[in-house]
Amino acid sequence: MRYESSITSLSWIPSEAVTGSTRMAFDSGFTHYDNPPPDEIDDLEALRAGDKFRFANFLRGWIEVGPGGEINGCGYSGSGLIGNTTIRLGALRHTFQNALLPALRRDPEKGDGWVRFTQTVGGRTGLPAPRKVKHPPYVQWQAPLVWTTLTLTLNNDGRAESQMSGASSFPRHWIYDDSGKLTHKSGLTDYTDWMATSFGEHTPWGDQDSPALVTAVETALEHEMSVQLMHGEGRPKITKLAADSVLVRQGEPGSELYLVLDGVIRVERDGEWLAEYGPGALLGERTSTLVAVTPCRVASVEAGQFDRPALEELSGGHRREDADQG
């Protein structure tokens, strides 16, 4: 019996992820942010040709299982795709060819009834990025590297388990399963740290990966309401939180609805940890305390802008999720 599966990551630059003086280049149109990739993918090359992501990591693995459950063979394939970078200055346009680095593919790791495959894919933009950095030589001309490290475990009963086990701290990384469905997102982007550290030996090509902070994808209702929150009648307030800061305390009065733009928020009730939510999550109940697990950016508006049934459905869904995770 042959079993196979896959995992894919798409990486893109949301508007809230760029900080500091570099925002001027994006806001002026010299370069551009990205629209979110689709919730489902079926043709990576078409998405790349349409400039729908910055780079992609595609990993596929297979195993051959004998009648007694023994794994008689295995192998894997995969590739990376990277787009180009076009800059605009008035009527002038210039496209830089981005560089895709050689994929790092570990030998399959074999255990009792399972095989695990690991693949790192990444590269850099062709646009120079002169800057001071934290490590020798203290000045860099080339842009920092972006990457994701994906793992896929195939079991002899056909089950597949996949995850993003490592990633650069910028840009945003979205994870898709074998059917092409969006399942997880990177929870935190750190543009400043990425610019300062992601080069040379401080990357997987220098034997140093960065752990990936991953959160589950938001529901369809949250996605619909988040668009309304950001583009509705009321201009959202953007709040930055340091790690361990309290956004809302249990029992406090208030009527705001919060959208997590970046980072991870922990939900607590009576001092007990219930769940964690990442980018795209909508939170607003005052029956819990909301604490920043990482540095966060949060948008908020008055909950009165939304239909009551939608708010009740959102609240009920979170209570079920909290019970499942608690």
C-alpha positions in Angstrom: 0.0 0.0 0.0 1.3 3.4 -0.9 0.5 6.5 1.1 1.4 10.1 0.3 0.6 13.6 1.4 1.9 17.1 1.2 2.2 20.5 3.0 2.7 23.9 1.5 3.6 27.3 2.9 2.9 30.7 1.2 4.7 33.8 2.5 3.4 37.3 2.0 3.7 40.9 3.4 0.6 42.3 5.1 0.4 46.0 5.6 0.6 45.8 9.4 3.8 43.8 9.4 6.3 46.5 8.2 7.5 48.9 10.8 9.9 51.9 11.1 11.1 54.1 8.3 10.7 51.3 5.7 6.9 51.9 5.7 7.5 55.0 3.7 8.7 52.9 0.7 5.5 50.8 0.9 3.1 53.6 1.6 4.5 55.8 -1.2 4.0 53.0 -3.8 7.8 52.5 -4.4 7.1 48.9 -3.5 4.0 47.2 -2.3 2.2 45.2 0.4 0.4 42.0 -0.5 -3.2 41.1 -0.5 -3.9 37.9 1.6 -3.4 34.7 -0.4 -6.5 32.5 -1.1 -8.0 30.2 1.5 -7.4 27.3 -0.9 -4.7 26.7 -3.5 -4.7 24.4 -6.5 -2.0 25.9 -8.8 1.1 27.4 -7.2 2.6 28.5 -10.5 -0.5 30.4 -11.4 -0.4 32.2 -8.1 3.3 33.0 -8.5 2.7 34.4 -12.0 -0.1 36.5 -10.6 2.2 37.9 -7.9 0.0 36.4 -5.1 2.9 35.5 -2.7 6.6 36.3 -2.1 7.7 32.7 -1.9 6.3 29.2 -1.5 7.6 25.9 0.1 6.0 22.8 -1.2 6.8 19.4 0.4 5.4 16.0 -0.7 6.3 12.6 0.7 5.3 8.9 0.2 5.8 5.6 1.9 5.2 2.0 0.8 3.7 -0.2 3.5 3.7 -4.0 3.5 0.9 -6.4 4.6 2.3 -6.5 8.1 2.5 -2.7 8.5 6.3 -2.6 7.8 7.5 0.4 5.8 9.4 -1.0 2.8 10.2 2.3 1.0 9.9 6.0 1.2 10.8 9.1 -0.6 10.0 12.7 -1.0 10.0 15.6 -3.4 9.2 19.2 -3.3 10.3 22.6 -4.5 10.4 26.3 -3.8 8.9 29.1 -5.8 9.9 32.7 -5.5 8.5 35.8 -7.2 10.2 38.9 -8.4 10.3 42.4 -6.9 9.1 45.4 -8.9 9.8 48.9 -7.7 8.1 52.1 -9.0 9.3 55.6 -9.1 6.9 57.8 -10.9 6.4 56.4 -14.4 9.6 54.3 -14.1 9.4 50.6 -13.2 12.2 48.1 -12.6 11.9 44.4 -11.7 14.6 42.7 -9.7 15.1 39.0 -10.1 14.8 37.4 -6.6 17.2 34.6 -5.6 15.9 31.2 -4.5 18.4 29.3 -2.4 19.0 25.5 -2.8 16.4 23.6 -0.8 17.7 21.9 2.4 16.2 18.4 2.5 17.1 16.1 5.4 17.3 12.3 5.0 14.0 10.8 6.0 13.8 10.1 9.7 12.4 6.6 10.4 10.7 5.4 13.5 8.3 2.6 14.6 5.6 2.7 11.9 6.4 6.2 10.7 8.7 8.3 8.5 9.3 12.0 8.8 10.4 14.3 6.0 11.9 17.8 6.6 12.5 20.5 4.0 13.6 24.1 4.2 13.1 26.5 1.3 13.9 30.2 1.1 15.6 33.0 -0.6 16.0 36.8 -0.8 14.8 39.7 -2.8 17.1 41.0 -5.5 16.5 44.6 -4.3 19.5 45.7 -2.2 18.8 46.5 1.5 21.8 48.4 3.0 21.6 48.5 6.8 23.4 48.1 10.1 23.1 44.7 11.7 23.8 43.1 15.1 26.5 40.7 14.0 29.8 40.9 12.1 30.4 42.4 9.6 27.8 44.9 11.2 26.8 46.2 7.8 24.8 44.3 5.1 24.1 45.2 1.5 22.0 42.2 0.4 18.4 41.7 1.7 17.9 39.3 4.6 16.8 35.8 3.9 13.2 34.5 4.2 12.4 30.8 4.7 10.1 28.2 6.1 11.0 24.7 7.4 8.2 22.2 6.9 7.9 18.7 8.3 5.6 15.9 7.1 5.2 12.6 9.1 3.5 9.6 7.3 2.3 6.7 9.4 1.9 3.1 8.3 -1.9 3.4 8.8 -2.1 6.3 6.3 -2.3 9.1 8.8 -0.3 12.2 7.9 0.9 14.9 10.3 2.4 18.1 9.2 3.7 21.4 10.6 5.9 24.4 10.0 8.7 23.7 12.5 10.8 26.7 11.6 10.6 30.0 9.8 12.1 33.5 9.4 10.4 36.1 11.6 9.2 38.0 8.6 7.0 38.0 6.5 3.7 36.3 7.3 3.6 32.5 6.5 0.4 30.6 5.8 0.2 26.8 5.9 -1.9 24.6 3.6 -2.7 20.9 3.9 -2.7 18.2 1.3 -6.0 19.2 -0.1 -4.8 22.8 -0.5 -6.9 24.2 2.4 -5.5 26.9 4.7 -5.1 25.5 8.2 -2.5 27.6 10.1 -0.7 30.9 10.2 2.5 32.2 11.6 1.5 34.1 14.8 4.1 36.8 14.9 6.1 38.9 12.4 9.1 40.9 13.6 10.4 43.0 10.8 13.1 44.8 12.9 14.6 41.6 14.2 14.5 40.0 10.7 16.3 42.9 9.1 19.0 42.8 11.8 19.7 39.1 12.1 18.5 36.9 9.2 21.7 36.5 7.2 24.8 34.3 7.1 25.1 31.7 9.9 21.9 32.9 11.5 19.8 31.1 8.9 19.2 27.4 8.1 21.9 27.7 5.4 24.3 28.6 8.3 23.0 25.8 10.5 20.6 28.0 12.6 16.9 27.9 12.2 14.3 30.0 14.1 11.3 28.3 15.8 7.9 29.0 14.3 5.0 30.3 16.3 1.9 28.9 14.6 -1.8 29.5 15.3 -4.9 28.0 13.9 -6.7 29.8 11.1 -9.8 32.0 12.0 -13.3 30.9 11.2 -15.2 32.1 8.1 -17.4 34.3 10.4 -14.3 35.9 11.9 -12.9 36.6 8.5 -16.1 38.3 7.4 -16.3 40.4 10.5 -12.6 41.3 10.4 -13.1 42.8 7.0 -16.0 44.9 8.3 -14.0 45.9 11.3 -11.1 47.2 9.3 -13.1 48.8 6.5 -16.5 49.5 8.1 -18.1 52.8 9.2 -15.8 53.3 12.2 -12.1 53.8 11.9 -10.4 51.1 14.0 -8.0 52.0 16.8 -4.6 50.3 16.5 -3.0 49.3 19.8 0.5 47.9 20.4 1.1 45.6 23.3 4.3 44.3 24.8 4.5 40.7 25.8 2.7 39.9 29.1 0.6 43.1 28.8 -3.1 42.9 29.6 -5.5 44.0 26.9 -8.8 43.3 28.8 -9.3 42.3 32.4 -12.1 39.9 33.3 -15.2 41.8 34.5 -14.1 45.2 33.2 -16.8 47.3 31.5 -16.3 47.9 27.8 -17.9 47.3 24.5 -15.0 47.0 22.1 -14.4 44.2 19.7 -10.7 43.4 19.1 -9.0 42.0 16.0 -5.6 40.4 16.4 -3.4 41.8 13.6 -0.1 40.3 14.7 1.1 38.3 17.7 -0.7 35.8 20.1 -3.3 36.6 22.7 -4.0 34.3 25.7 -7.5 33.9 27.1 -7.7 33.4 30.9 -10.7 33.0 33.2 -10.3 33.1 37.0 -6.6 32.8 36.5 -6.9 29.6 34.4 -5.4 29.4 30.9 -8.1 28.6 28.3 -6.8 29.2 24.8 -4.5 31.2 22.6 -5.5 33.1 19.5 -3.4 34.6 16.7 -3.8 36.9 13.6 -7.3 37.1 12.3 -9.0 36.2 15.6 -11.8 38.4 17.0 -12.1 38.8 20.7 -14.4 40.9 22.8 -16.1 39.2 25.8 -15.5 40.7 29.2 -15.9 37.3 30.9 -12.2 36.6 30.4 -8.8 38.3 30.7 -6.9 38.8 27.5 -3.1 38.8 27.8 -0.4 39.3 25.1 1.8 36.2 24.9 4.1 38.0 22.4 4.3 41.6 21.3 1.0 42.2 19.6 -0.8 44.7 17.3 -4.6 44.8 17.8 -7.3 46.7 16.1 -10.5 47.6 17.9 -13.9 49.2 17.2 -17.2 49.5 19.0 -19.0 46.1 19.0 -22.3 48.0 18.2 -21.2 48.2 14.6 -22.0 44.5 14.2 -25.2 42.6 14.1 -26.1 41.0 17.5 -26.7 37.5 16.0 -23.1 37.6 14.6 -21.7 38.6 17.9 -23.6 35.9 19.7 -22.4 33.3 17.2 -18.8 34.5 17.6 -19.0 34.4 21.4 -20.5 30.9 21.3 -17.8 29.6 19.0 -15.1 30.9 21.3 -16.6 29.3 24.3 -16.6 26.0 22.6 -13.0 26.4 21.5 -11.9 27.5 25.0 -13.6 24.3 26.4 -11.8 22.1 23.8 -8.4 23.7 24.5 -8.7 24.2 28.2 
